Amino acid sequence: MELAKIAKKPLVVFSMDLQEEPASTMIYNNLKGIVKCSAVNIPWAGGIELENLKDIAVVTGAKLIDNKHDILLSEVKMEHFGKAKHIRISEFDTSIVDGNCTKDQMNQRLDQIR
C-alpha cells in the first residue's frame, strides 16, 4: 500500500497558503507518530510564489500539485513525491541538499526561466 511507504519517510509540504485543517492534521500526525511531517509556507514574493514552488519541484524531482495544473491532490501517487538527502528548515530559511534532480531537468527549468 502506498500510504505505508509514505508513513516511513519524513514529509515536507511546501505551500503558498497552508490552511488550518491540513496544518492541524499534520500536527496530529506528528504527535501520534503516524507521519513525521513539516510544512513550509512560501513567503509572498511579489507574485513569483508559484515560480518558487516550480523550482522546488524541479530540485527535488517532485510534481507540482494544485487545482490549476496537471495533478490534483486527489490524484497524488508515490511517483509525484520528490526526494532530498537533507532538508533543513528554520524560521526564516529552508535549504534543500542533494535533491532528486537530473542535469537535464535543471537545464529545462533554466530554459523556462530565461
C-alpha positions as CSV (number, residue, x, y, z in Angstrom):
1,M,0.0,0.0,0.0
2,E,1.3,3.4,-0.9
3,L,0.3,5.1,2.3
4,A,2.5,2.7,4.3
5,K,5.5,3.7,2.2
6,I,4.8,7.4,2.8
7,A,4.5,7.0,6.5
8,K,8.0,5.6,6.9
9,K,9.7,8.7,5.4
10,P,9.5,12.3,6.7
11,L,7.3,14.5,4.6
12,V,7.8,18.2,3.8
13,V,4.9,20.2,2.3
14,F,5.7,23.4,0.6
15,S,2.7,25.7,0.2
16,M,1.7,29.3,-0.7
17,D,-1.1,29.2,1.9
18,L,-1.3,26.3,4.3
19,Q,-4.8,26.2,5.7
20,E,-5.8,25.5,9.3
21,E,-7.3,22.0,8.8
22,P,-4.3,20.5,6.9
23,A,-1.9,22.1,9.4
24,S,-3.9,20.6,12.3
25,T,-3.8,17.2,10.7
26,M,0.0,17.4,10.3
27,I,0.4,18.4,13.9
28,Y,-1.8,15.5,15.0
29,N,0.2,13.0,12.8
30,N,3.5,14.3,14.2
31,L,2.3,14.0,17.8
32,K,0.9,10.5,17.3
33,G,4.0,9.3,15.3
34,I,1.9,8.5,12.3
35,V,3.9,10.6,9.8
36,K,6.8,12.8,10.6
37,C,6.0,16.0,8.6
38,S,6.7,19.7,8.3
39,A,5.2,22.5,6.4
40,V,6.9,25.4,4.8
41,N,4.9,28.4,3.7
42,I,6.4,30.1,0.6
43,P,6.5,33.8,1.6
44,W,4.9,36.4,-0.6
45,A,7.5,37.5,-3.1
46,G,5.8,39.9,-5.5
47,G,3.8,37.3,-7.3
48,I,6.5,34.8,-8.0
49,E,5.5,32.3,-5.4
50,L,4.3,29.8,-8.0
51,E,7.7,30.0,-9.7
52,N,9.4,29.3,-6.4
53,L,7.3,26.2,-6.0
54,K,8.1,25.1,-9.5
55,D,11.8,25.5,-8.7
56,I,11.4,23.3,-5.5
57,A,9.6,20.7,-7.5
58,V,12.4,20.5,-10.1
59,V,15.2,20.4,-7.5
60,T,13.5,17.5,-5.6
61,G,12.1,15.7,-8.6
62,A,8.6,16.2,-7.4
63,K,5.5,17.2,-9.4
64,L,3.7,20.5,-8.6
65,I,0.3,19.6,-7.2
66,D,-2.6,22.2,-7.2
67,N,-6.0,22.8,-8.6
68,K,-4.7,24.8,-11.6
69,H,-2.2,22.3,-13.1
70,D,-1.9,18.8,-14.3
71,I,-2.3,17.0,-10.9
72,L,-5.0,17.4,-8.3
73,L,-4.4,16.4,-4.6
74,S,-6.9,13.5,-5.1
75,E,-4.7,12.1,-7.8
76,V,-1.4,12.1,-5.9
77,K,0.8,8.9,-6.2
78,M,4.2,8.0,-4.9
79,E,5.9,9.0,-8.1
80,H,4.7,12.6,-7.6
81,F,6.8,13.0,-4.4
82,G,10.3,14.3,-4.6
83,K,13.4,13.4,-2.6
84,A,16.3,15.1,-1.0
85,K,19.2,13.8,1.1
86,H,18.5,16.5,3.7
87,I,16.1,19.4,4.1
88,R,16.9,22.0,6.8
89,I,14.0,24.2,8.0
90,S,14.4,27.2,10.3
91,E,12.2,30.2,11.0
92,F,13.5,32.2,8.0
93,D,15.3,29.8,5.7
94,T,14.8,26.4,4.1
95,S,17.7,24.5,2.5
96,I,17.4,21.5,0.2
97,V,20.5,19.4,-0.1
98,D,21.1,16.8,-2.8
99,G,17.7,16.9,-4.4
100,N,16.5,14.3,-6.9
101,C,17.1,16.3,-10.0
102,T,18.9,15.4,-13.1
103,K,21.1,17.9,-15.1
104,D,18.6,17.7,-18.0
105,Q,15.7,18.6,-15.7
106,M,17.7,21.5,-14.2
107,N,18.6,22.8,-17.7
108,Q,15.0,22.6,-18.9
109,R,13.9,24.7,-15.9
110,L,16.6,27.2,-16.5
111,D,15.5,27.5,-20.2
112,Q,11.9,28.1,-19.0
113,I,13.1,30.9,-16.7
114,R,15.2,32.5,-19.5
